[in-house]
Amino acid sequence: MTRGNQRELARQKNMKKQTDSGKGKRRDDGLSAAARKQRDSEIMQQKQKQANEKKEPPK
């Protein structure tokens, strides 16, 4: 018993789904590991500063 065209259609659908979703793939921003670490550190410090300002009510 063969499935006919159903298998091929499912394969094409899965291929499209895999290419559309970037899940599991790291985006390449052209930065070295050290530069990426520095950039991420600065972003996290900014986020932490904003969170601390939000926590402390103005007096």
N, C-alpha and C positions, 0 to 999 in steps of 0.2 A: 504494500500500500504506500503510495507516494503522496507527498503533500502538495505537489505541483508548485504553483507560483507562490504559495503562502510563505514558504521558507525564504525565498529570495526577497519578498517584500519585507519580511521581518528583519532580514539581514540589512537591507537598505535603511529601514527605519532606525535600527540600532546604530548604524554607522553615522547617520545624520545626528542622532541624539548625542553620541559620543563627541562628535566634532563641535556641536553647538555649545555643549557645556564644557567649561574650562576646568571642571572639577579634577583635582589631582595634579593639575599642571601649575607650576610656579610661573608667574609672569616674569619675563626677563626685562628688567629695567636698565640693564647695562651697568649696574653698579657692582663693585667688588664686595666681598663679604664684609670687609671692615667698613666701607662706606655705607652699606645698607644698615649695618649695626649702629653706626653713628646717627644716621637719619632716623631710624626707628627709636633710638634713645631720646632724641630731641622731641619727637612726636609724643612719646610717652610722658616726658617731663611736662610738656605743655598741657596734656590731658590731666595730669595729676594736679597741676597748678589750678586749672579750671575747676576741678572737683573740690579742691581745698577752699577755693573762693566761694563756691556754692554752699559748702557746709557751714562756713563761718558767717553768721548773720552780721550785717553791718551794725556798728554801735553808735 
